[in-house]
Amino acid sequence: MNDQFIERAFLLAEESLGQVSPRPSVGAVIIKDNKLISEGKTDPQPGNHAEVNAINKCNEDIVNSTLICTLEPHSYHGVSPPCTEAIIKSGIKKVICPIEDPNPKVSGNGFRQLIHAGIEIERNFSKKHIKRAKKIIEGFEKSLVHKIPFISLKIASSIDGKISTNSNQSKWITSEKSRNYGRLLRSKYDAVMTGINTIESDNPQLTFRDKNDNNTGYPRHKIVLDSNGKINQDAKIFDSKEKTIVFTTDKNKINFKKNNLEIFEVGNIDGRTNLSEIMKILNNLGIHKILVESGNILNTELIKKNFVDKVYFFISPKIIGGDKTSVGDIGIQNIKDIIMLRDLEYKYLDEDILLSGYIKEKNNVFRNN
């Protein structure tokens, strides 16, 4: 197995993150005589899957070639025909793939169909490759299994854990390089979520702009939790074309309309929007992976309700002091109950450090929702 071709398939899959939900992002390459002869990645619905794109783009003799794909080929008639049919018809002789599709409609059936047609299947991947493949589809899998989106918190703080001064100044605690990386993260998620307090205090656009400062159109959705319907029609979040979804407990309080605005009324729990109801609605909308950029209140509620799967901490070597922390009281009294992160990754961004990790399973949403 040639690592350079596997790497290319992974990169193609990662390029499509944030662009193709509710589909999983997949990368595919076709090789023959140790040469890459075609490649493809997932299109948004109703376009083609990665494997079909790679087959259709191939301008060389595809017979007896090898397909490397990051997820088991789709094997049933849905929005698109089965990828397995296209693979079998193409004359490809071997498929190399690290993981099964967690969708019960596939879940090994794709591999079985290909084997039945005489195509060799190779799944001898390293743990590192399998982990990477699963990471690419983590939002898709969370949606399938738990019927709610995968949630990541993005937090920028001083080294003593503060997100602003006591007078609520926060621009800028972290470096420009950290902020640019944080914006890039947005583009890899289906949506970015915030609370009305952040909209009122920071008036963010919540977009990802390219190096020429042009809006890329990603993330495709922006989500605002606004229990009392306070959002202003002139808020910058409406300045770009991406859809903004507002959740409130009283739709009648938002008395304006916009082409890129959708309002959902949800239940009221202790003066706040019902997070469980919100998560189910978002999942039904095909939004499977959400980056939360908010303040103490929403961060705290999401953690308390066990909705958080991953955290990105952008930590700047500054001391601010005070009580403006990223997370408030989450009810922990004993050390044994503290929330731990796993699979930690570190990245230097000028003088800052980005620490990211997943919430350990005993504390996260897989446990009791």
Residue, then its C-alpha position, 0 to 999 in steps of 0.5 A: m500500500n502506497d502512503q502517498f496515495i492514501e494521503r491524497a485520498f484523506l486530503l480530498a476528504e478533508e477538503s470537503l469537510g463543511q461542504v457536503s453534509p448531510r453526506p459524509s465527506v469522502g476522498a477517492v483516488i484511482i491508481k494503476d501501475n503505481k501511478l495516480i490516474s484519477e481522483g474525486k471527492t464528495d459533491p453536495q447533494p444531489g451531485n456524485h459521490a467521491e468514487v463515482n467522480a473519480i471514475n467519471k474523471c478518469n481519462e486513462d484505461i481504468v480496467n484492472s486498476t485500484l481504488i483507494c477510498t476513505l469510507e466504504p462505498h455506498s451500496y444502496h439506491g438513495v439520492s444517488p445510485p450505489c457507488t458499488e455499481a459504478i465500481i463493478k462496471s468500471g473494471i476496477k479490480k481492487v478496493i482499498c478502504p480503512i473503515e465501514d460506513p456506519n450507516p446501517k443501510v451500508s455497514g459492510n454491504g458495500f464490501r460484500q457486494l464488491i467481493h461478490a463481483g470478484i473485486e479484491i478488498e484490502r483493509n490492512f490499515s494502521k491505527k493512525h489511518i483508521k483513526r483519521a478516517k473516523k475523524i473525518i466522518e465523526g459528525f456523520e456518525k454522531s448524527l446516525v447513532h445519536k440523532i444530534p450533531f457533533i459539537s465542538l467548543k472554540i475558546a480563546s483565553s489568557i493563560d489564566g483562563k479568562i476570555s475578557t477583562n472585567s470591563n468585557q474587553s476581549k479584542w484581542i487576547t490571542s494572536e492574529k495567527s490564532r484568530n485566522y486559524g480559528r476562522l479556518l476551523r469554521s469552514k470545516y464545520d456545517a455551522v457555527m453557533t453563538g448566543i445573543n449576548t455575543i451577537e450584541s457585544d461583539n457583532p460578529q459576522l462568523t464567516f471564513r474569508d480567503k486570503n484576498d478577504n473574500n467571503t468563501g460562503y462557509p460555514r453554510h449556516k450560522i446559528v443564534l440562540d436568542s431566547n427573548g428574540k432580541i436580535n437586531q435586523d442590522a446585526k452583521i451576522f446577516d451581512s453575508k448570504e449564508k443562512t442564519i438560523v435563530f432559535t427563540t422561545d417567542k417568534n413574535k418578538i422578532n418582527f423582521k424578515k430576511n432572505n437568509l433568516e430562518i426562525f424556530e420557536v422552541g421550548n423555554i427552560d428556566g428562561r433559556t431555549n431548550l437545547s435538546e429540542i434545538m439539537k434534534i431540529l438541527n440534526n433533522l436539517g442535516i447539520h451534523k457538525i457545529l462549532v460553538e463560538s460563544g461566551n460563558i453562558l452557552n459554553t456552560e449550558l452545553i457542557k452541563k447538558n453533555f452535548v460537547d464532544k470536542v474543545y479547541f482552547f486557543i491559549s495566549p501567554k497573558i494574565i488578565g485576572g478577574d472572573k471572566t472565565s470561559v466556563g461557569d459552574i457546571g456542578i462539579q464538587n469532587i475531583k473524580d468528576i472533573i471533565m477530562l480530555r483525550d486524544l490531545e493535540y498541540k499546535y503553536l500559533d506564534e506565541d499562542i498554543l492551540l490545545s484541542g481534545y475530545i471529551k472523555e466518553k464518561n462525560n459526553v453526550f454518548r453517555n446519557n442522551 
